[in-house]
Amino acid sequence: MDWKLSLSGLLIGGLVGLTGMGGGSLMTPLLVIAFGFNPTVAIGTDIAHGAVFKTVGAIRHRRLGTVHARLSGWMFLASAPMSILGVWIATSLEHRYGDGTQSVMAKVLAVALVAGSLGLFAKSFIRYQEKSNAPFLLSDRDRLAAVAIGLFGGLIVGLTSVGTGVFFGLTLLVVFPLRSAKVVGTDIFHAAALLWVAGFGHFIAGNVDFGAVGWLLIGSVPGVLISSQYTLRMPDRALRVALATVLGLSGIKLADLPQTNVLLGVGGAIGVAALMLVLLRPRLQKRVVPAKEAPSA
């Protein structure tokens, strides 16, 4: 255990604070591959760590006004019990069919994440009407949709141990008329509550390395505090590109394809290039001065 864990926590915390995504999808593989953790302990440690630092991020986003607390509450009403059911189903399937079951489920989720990433990329570069900053009041249809998302998403989290950010963040963008900054805050607020439920189960099972959790928090807490304030400063279109990039990278990592590291590098480069294009395009357009028409004789 050393400063490398804290550096990893800083990077993941910054990513989650800005986009609300990528925590479990990237941290768990990182603990296994880079630090040699047992996969079960890596999952438990990541979830316990995520519960703490996402709570810090949730408080920060709540103060910034980027949280729709009632929407989070309706999702949590269904996602908490379904995540426990998912853990039970995953454990039963693993005992009956072996480790390959969870791998198959992770690949199914990976395909959905990559497809969602491509769709969000396309939507980011198509002109669309900006979503309003006006308060979003939940209708009966919205409450029903939130519960349905919680039922399905909670089950996915329990089955695959990932998805608190990537799945809920994607569905919030698609289903509800929220600006990207509010999607990030609402997603983190809900994920913090859900991870405490899952983290308690892993604590009881003895799957948490508290030493590693401490080192990770040293980096992730300042990371999420610093990056969360930039969700309000970034243009909505730029934040969508960042969200799409994290979705795609998470899907590639979950799919565990040949040459995964190469694909992650290429995907990351494309995402950074697209983000720079979105951020710099307004400045470049201002520099283009149309030629003045010559005065008529």
C-alpha positions as CSV (number, residue, x, y, z in Angstrom):
1,M,0.0,0.0,0.0
2,D,1.6,3.3,-1.0
3,W,1.1,6.6,-2.7
4,K,0.2,4.9,-6.0
5,L,-3.2,4.0,-4.6
6,S,-3.7,7.6,-3.6
7,L,-2.8,8.8,-7.1
8,S,-5.3,6.3,-8.5
9,G,-7.9,7.6,-6.1
10,L,-7.2,11.1,-7.2
11,L,-7.7,10.3,-10.9
12,I,-10.9,8.3,-10.3
13,G,-12.2,10.9,-7.9
14,G,-11.6,13.6,-10.4
15,L,-13.4,11.6,-13.1
16,V,-16.4,10.8,-11.0
17,G,-16.7,14.3,-9.6
18,L,-16.8,15.7,-13.2
19,T,-18.9,13.0,-14.9
20,G,-20.5,10.9,-12.2
21,M,-19.2,7.8,-14.1
22,G,-16.3,5.4,-14.2
23,G,-15.7,4.7,-10.5
24,G,-16.5,1.0,-10.3
25,S,-16.0,0.2,-14.0
26,L,-12.4,1.5,-13.8
27,M,-11.3,1.2,-10.2
28,T,-12.0,-2.5,-9.7
29,P,-10.0,-3.6,-12.8
30,L,-7.2,-1.2,-11.7
31,L,-7.0,-2.8,-8.3
32,V,-6.9,-6.3,-9.8
33,I,-4.5,-5.6,-12.7
34,A,-2.2,-2.9,-11.3
35,F,-2.1,-3.8,-7.6
36,G,-2.7,-7.6,-7.7
37,F,-5.9,-7.6,-5.5
38,N,-8.1,-10.7,-5.3
39,P,-11.1,-9.9,-7.5
40,T,-13.6,-10.3,-4.7
41,V,-11.6,-8.1,-2.3
42,A,-11.1,-5.6,-5.1
43,I,-14.9,-5.3,-5.6
44,G,-15.6,-5.0,-1.9
45,T,-12.8,-2.5,-1.4
46,D,-13.9,-0.4,-4.3
47,I,-17.5,-0.4,-3.2
48,A,-16.6,0.6,0.4
49,H,-14.3,3.3,-0.9
50,G,-16.9,4.5,-3.4
51,A,-19.5,4.8,-0.6
52,V,-17.4,7.2,1.3
53,F,-16.0,9.4,-1.4
54,K,-19.2,9.5,-3.4
55,T,-20.9,10.7,-0.2
56,V,-18.4,13.6,-0.1
57,G,-19.1,14.3,-3.8
58,A,-22.9,14.1,-3.2
59,I,-22.7,16.7,-0.4
60,R,-20.7,18.9,-2.6
61,H,-23.1,18.6,-5.6
62,R,-26.0,19.2,-3.3
63,R,-24.5,22.5,-2.2
64,L,-23.9,23.4,-5.8
65,G,-27.5,22.8,-6.6
66,T,-26.9,20.0,-9.1
67,V,-28.9,17.3,-7.4
68,H,-32.5,16.3,-7.9
69,A,-32.9,14.7,-4.5
70,R,-36.5,13.4,-5.0
71,L,-35.6,11.7,-8.3
72,S,-32.6,10.0,-6.5
73,G,-35.0,9.0,-3.7
74,W,-37.5,7.3,-6.1
75,M,-34.7,5.4,-7.8
76,F,-33.1,4.3,-4.5
77,L,-36.5,3.0,-3.3
78,A,-36.2,0.2,-5.9
79,S,-32.5,0.0,-6.5
80,A,-31.5,-0.8,-2.9
81,P,-33.5,-4.0,-2.5
82,M,-32.9,-5.1,-6.1
83,S,-29.1,-4.7,-5.6
84,I,-29.3,-7.1,-2.7
85,L,-31.4,-9.5,-4.8
86,G,-28.8,-9.2,-7.6
87,V,-25.9,-10.1,-5.2
88,W,-27.9,-13.2,-4.1
89,I,-28.6,-14.2,-7.7
90,A,-25.0,-13.7,-8.8
91,T,-23.7,-15.7,-5.8
92,S,-26.2,-18.5,-6.6
93,L,-25.3,-18.6,-10.3
94,E,-21.6,-18.5,-9.5
95,H,-21.9,-21.5,-7.1
96,R,-23.9,-23.4,-9.7
97,Y,-22.2,-22.5,-13.0
98,G,-18.8,-21.0,-12.0
99,D,-17.1,-17.7,-12.6
100,G,-18.0,-17.6,-16.3
101,T,-21.6,-16.4,-15.4
102,Q,-20.5,-13.0,-14.2
103,S,-18.1,-12.6,-17.1
104,V,-21.0,-13.1,-19.6
105,M,-23.2,-10.6,-17.7
106,A,-20.4,-8.0,-17.7
107,K,-20.0,-8.4,-21.5
108,V,-23.7,-7.8,-22.0
109,L,-23.5,-4.6,-20.0
110,A,-20.3,-3.6,-21.9
111,V,-22.2,-3.8,-25.3
112,A,-24.9,-1.6,-23.9
113,L,-22.4,0.9,-22.6
114,V,-20.5,1.2,-25.9
115,A,-23.8,1.6,-27.8
116,G,-24.9,4.3,-25.4
117,S,-21.5,6.0,-25.7
118,L,-21.8,6.1,-29.5
119,G,-25.3,7.4,-29.3
120,L,-24.3,10.1,-26.9
121,F,-21.3,11.1,-29.0
122,A,-23.6,11.5,-32.0
123,K,-26.1,13.5,-30.0
124,S,-23.4,15.8,-28.7
125,F,-22.5,16.9,-32.3
126,I,-26.0,17.3,-33.5
127,R,-27.8,20.6,-32.9
128,Y,-30.4,20.2,-30.2
129,Q,-32.5,22.5,-28.0
130,E,-30.7,23.2,-24.7
131,K,-32.5,21.8,-21.7
132,S,-34.0,24.4,-19.4
133,N,-32.6,25.3,-16.0
134,A,-36.2,25.6,-14.7
135,P,-37.0,23.3,-11.8
136,F,-38.1,19.8,-12.9
137,L,-41.2,18.7,-11.1
138,L,-41.8,14.9,-11.0
139,S,-45.1,13.7,-12.5
140,D,-46.6,10.3,-11.8
141,R,-45.0,9.1,-15.1
142,D,-41.5,10.3,-14.0
143,R,-41.9,8.6,-10.6
144,L,-42.8,5.3,-12.3
145,A,-39.8,5.7,-14.7
146,A,-37.5,6.3,-11.8
147,V,-38.7,3.2,-9.9
148,A,-38.3,1.2,-13.1
149,I,-34.8,2.5,-13.6
150,G,-34.0,1.6,-10.0
151,L,-35.4,-1.9,-10.3
152,F,-33.4,-2.7,-13.5
153,G,-30.2,-0.7,-12.5
154,G,-30.1,-2.1,-9.0
155,L,-30.3,-5.6,-10.3
156,I,-27.4,-4.9,-12.8
157,V,-25.3,-3.5,-10.0
158,G,-25.9,-6.5,-7.8
159,L,-25.2,-8.9,-10.7
160,T,-22.1,-7.3,-12.2
161,S,-20.8,-5.2,-9.3
162,V,-20.5,-2.2,-11.7
163,G,-22.9,0.3,-13.1
164,T,-23.8,2.7,-10.3
165,G,-22.6,5.6,-12.5
166,V,-22.5,4.4,-16.1
167,F,-26.0,2.8,-16.2
168,F,-27.9,5.3,-14.1
169,G,-26.1,8.3,-15.7
170,L,-27.0,7.1,-19.2
171,T,-30.6,6.5,-18.3
172,L,-31.0,9.8,-16.6
173,L,-29.7,11.6,-19.7
174,V,-32.1,9.7,-22.0
175,V,-35.3,9.6,-19.9
176,F,-35.4,12.9,-18.0
177,P,-35.2,16.6,-19.1
178,L,-32.2,17.3,-17.0
179,R,-29.1,19.3,-18.0
180,S,-25.9,17.3,-17.9
181,A,-24.6,19.0,-14.7
182,K,-27.7,18.0,-12.9
183,V,-27.5,14.4,-14.2
184,V,-24.0,14.1,-12.8
185,G,-25.0,15.4,-9.3
186,T,-28.2,13.3,-9.2
187,D,-26.3,10.2,-10.3
188,I,-23.6,10.7,-7.6
189,F,-26.2,11.4,-4.9
190,H,-28.1,8.2,-5.7
191,A,-24.9,6.1,-6.1
192,A,-23.6,7.2,-2.7
193,A,-26.7,5.8,-1.0
194,L,-26.8,2.6,-3.1
195,L,-23.1,1.9,-2.4
196,W,-23.6,2.1,1.4
197,V,-26.1,-0.7,1.0
198,A,-23.8,-2.9,-1.1
199,G,-20.7,-1.9,0.9
200,F,-22.3,-3.1,4.2
201,G,-22.9,-6.5,2.6
202,H,-19.2,-6.8,1.5
203,F,-18.1,-5.6,5.0
204,I,-20.1,-8.4,6.6
205,A,-18.6,-10.9,4.1
206,G,-15.0,-9.7,5.0
207,N,-14.3,-8.5,1.4
208,V,-13.0,-5.0,2.4
209,D,-9.3,-4.0,2.7
210,F,-9.5,-1.0,5.0
211,G,-5.9,-0.1,4.5
212,A,-6.4,0.2,0.8
213,V,-9.6,2.2,1.4
214,G,-7.7,4.7,3.5
215,W,-5.0,5.2,0.8
216,L,-7.6,5.6,-1.9
217,L,-9.6,8.2,0.0
218,I,-6.5,10.3,0.5
219,G,-6.6,10.9,-3.2
220,S,-10.2,10.5,-4.2
221,V,-11.8,13.0,-1.7
222,P,-9.8,16.0,-2.9
223,G,-10.2,14.8,-6.5
224,V,-14.0,14.7,-6.3
225,L,-14.2,18.0,-4.4
226,I,-12.1,19.9,-6.9
227,S,-13.6,18.4,-10.1
228,S,-17.3,18.6,-9.0
229,Q,-17.3,22.4,-9.3
230,Y,-16.3,22.2,-13.0
231,T,-19.6,20.5,-13.9
232,L,-21.3,23.9,-13.7
233,R,-18.5,25.7,-15.7
234,M,-18.4,23.3,-18.5
235,P,-20.7,23.8,-21.5
236,D,-23.5,21.2,-21.6
237,R,-22.3,19.8,-24.9
238,A,-18.7,19.4,-23.6
239,L,-19.9,17.6,-20.6
240,R,-21.9,15.2,-22.8
241,V,-18.7,14.4,-24.7
242,A,-16.9,13.7,-21.4
243,L,-19.8,11.5,-20.3
244,A,-19.8,9.6,-23.6
245,T,-16.0,9.1,-23.4
246,V,-16.2,7.6,-19.9
247,L,-19.1,5.4,-21.0
248,G,-17.2,4.0,-24.0
249,L,-14.0,3.4,-22.0
250,S,-15.9,1.6,-19.3
251,G,-17.6,-0.6,-21.9
252,I,-14.3,-1.5,-23.5
253,K,-12.8,-2.3,-20.2
254,L,-15.7,-4.5,-19.2
255,A,-15.7,-6.3,-22.5
256,D,-12.1,-7.5,-21.9
257,L,-11.4,-7.7,-25.6
258,P,-8.0,-8.6,-27.1
259,Q,-5.7,-5.5,-27.1
260,T,-7.9,-3.8,-24.5
261,N,-5.1,-1.4,-23.5
262,V,-4.7,-0.3,-27.1
263,L,-8.4,0.2,-27.5
264,L,-8.6,2.2,-24.3
265,G,-5.7,4.4,-25.5
266,V,-7.4,5.0,-28.9
267,G,-10.8,5.6,-27.3
268,G,-9.3,8.0,-24.8
269,A,-7.5,9.9,-27.5
270,I,-10.7,10.2,-29.6
271,G,-12.6,11.4,-26.5
272,V,-10.0,14.1,-25.6
273,A,-9.9,15.3,-29.2
274,A,-13.7,15.6,-29.4
275,L,-13.8,17.4,-26.1
276,M,-11.1,19.9,-27.2
277,L,-13.0,20.4,-30.4
278,V,-16.2,21.2,-28.5
279,L,-14.4,23.6,-26.1
280,L,-12.3,25.4,-28.7
281,R,-14.9,25.6,-31.5
282,P,-16.6,28.8,-30.1
283,R,-13.3,30.6,-29.9
284,L,-12.3,29.6,-33.4
285,Q,-15.7,30.7,-34.8
286,K,-15.2,34.2,-33.2
287,R,-11.9,34.5,-35.0
288,V,-13.5,33.9,-38.4
289,V,-14.5,37.4,-39.5
290,P,-16.7,37.4,-42.7
291,A,-15.3,39.5,-45.5
292,K,-17.1,42.8,-45.8
293,E,-19.0,43.4,-49.0
294,A,-17.5,46.1,-51.2
295,P,-19.6,49.3,-51.2
296,S,-21.7,49.7,-54.4
297,A,-20.6,52.5,-56.8
